[in-house]
């Protein structure tokens, strides 16, 4: 499940994800917010992952499409999580992602918001 975060700095879109991520999560929550952010300029994206039970095949496809459709719009992506493998994978493969990526532990959520908004 993915829910959109409110009260973020101007120009930042943020989400909290938990459990199993489905294609509908992307279609109904992320895609509309991302399209609006891309129209306004650079995409500054914050995602908080407290727990993760995987992604449906449709969600994986939506994730790939979201990145490519707005390829030139991505500015910064902040992942906030205490899930070690996600932090390591992001640190290892972040260079393949459009824009700049950085990971933060859950207790540094405020620093993540500040960094992604810069």
C-alpha positions as CSV (number, residue, x, y, z in Angstrom):
1,X,0.0,0.0,0.0
2,X,1.2,3.5,-0.8
3,X,-0.2,6.7,0.7
4,X,0.8,10.3,-0.3
5,X,2.4,12.4,2.4
6,X,1.1,15.9,3.0
7,X,2.7,19.1,4.3
8,X,6.0,18.7,2.4
9,X,8.1,21.7,1.1
10,X,7.0,23.2,-2.2
11,X,8.2,21.1,-5.1
12,X,8.5,17.8,-3.1
13,X,6.2,14.9,-3.5
14,X,6.3,12.2,-0.9
15,X,4.9,8.8,-0.2
16,X,4.9,6.2,2.5
17,X,4.8,2.6,1.4
18,X,4.3,-0.6,3.4
19,X,3.3,-4.2,2.9
20,X,2.9,-5.5,-0.7
21,X,3.0,-2.8,-3.4
22,X,0.4,-3.3,-6.2
23,X,0.0,-1.7,-9.7
24,X,-3.1,0.1,-8.4
25,X,-0.8,1.9,-5.8
26,X,1.2,3.4,-8.7
27,X,-1.8,4.1,-10.9
28,X,-4.0,5.7,-8.2
29,X,-1.4,7.5,-6.0
30,X,2.1,7.9,-7.5
31,X,1.3,8.5,-11.3
32,X,-1.1,11.5,-10.8
33,X,1.2,13.2,-8.3
34,X,4.3,12.6,-10.4
35,X,2.6,13.9,-13.6
36,X,1.6,17.1,-11.7
37,X,5.1,17.5,-10.3
38,X,6.7,17.0,-13.7
39,X,4.5,19.6,-15.3
40,X,5.6,22.1,-12.6
41,X,9.3,21.4,-13.1
42,X,11.9,19.1,-11.4
43,X,10.6,16.0,-9.6
44,X,11.8,15.8,-6.0
45,X,10.6,12.5,-4.7
46,X,10.6,11.2,-1.1
47,X,9.6,7.6,-0.2
48,X,9.4,6.2,3.3
49,X,9.5,2.4,3.5
50,X,8.9,1.0,7.0
51,X,8.3,-2.5,5.9
52,X,8.1,-4.3,2.5
53,X,6.4,-7.5,1.5
54,X,7.3,-7.3,-2.2
55,X,5.7,-6.0,-5.4
56,X,3.2,-7.4,-7.8
57,X,4.4,-7.9,-11.4
58,X,2.1,-5.0,-12.4
59,X,3.7,-2.8,-9.8
60,X,7.2,-3.6,-11.1
61,X,6.1,-2.7,-14.6
62,X,4.5,0.6,-13.3
63,X,7.7,1.4,-11.5
64,X,9.8,1.1,-14.6
65,X,7.3,3.1,-16.7
66,X,7.1,5.9,-14.1
67,X,10.9,6.4,-14.3
68,X,11.1,6.4,-18.0
69,X,8.0,8.6,-18.8
70,X,9.4,11.5,-16.9
71,X,13.1,10.8,-17.4
72,X,14.3,14.4,-17.7
73,X,12.2,15.6,-14.8
74,X,13.8,13.7,-12.0
75,X,16.0,15.9,-9.8
76,X,16.3,14.1,-6.4
77,X,15.0,10.9,-4.8
78,X,15.3,10.3,-1.1
79,X,14.7,6.8,0.3
80,X,13.9,6.7,4.0
81,X,14.1,3.2,5.5
82,X,15.8,0.9,8.0
83,X,15.5,-2.0,5.6
84,X,19.2,-2.8,5.0
85,X,19.0,-4.5,1.7
86,X,17.1,-1.5,0.2
87,X,19.7,0.9,1.5
88,X,22.5,-1.2,0.0
89,X,20.7,-1.7,-3.3
90,X,20.0,2.0,-3.6
91,X,23.6,2.9,-2.8
92,X,24.9,0.3,-5.3
93,X,22.5,1.0,-8.2
94,X,21.4,4.6,-7.6
95,X,23.6,5.8,-10.4
96,X,21.3,4.0,-12.8
97,X,18.3,6.1,-11.6
98,X,17.5,9.4,-13.2
99,X,18.4,12.3,-10.9
100,X,20.4,12.1,-7.7
101,X,19.5,9.5,-5.0
102,X,20.3,9.2,-1.4
103,X,19.2,7.0,1.5
104,X,18.4,7.9,5.1
105,X,17.5,5.9,8.1
106,X,13.9,6.3,9.5
107,X,15.1,8.5,12.4
108,X,16.6,11.0,9.8
109,X,13.3,11.6,8.0
110,X,13.6,15.4,8.5
111,X,17.1,15.5,7.1
112,X,15.8,13.5,4.0
113,X,13.0,16.0,3.5
114,X,15.5,18.9,3.7
115,X,18.0,17.2,1.3
116,X,15.4,16.3,-1.3
117,X,13.9,19.9,-1.2
118,X,17.3,21.6,-1.8
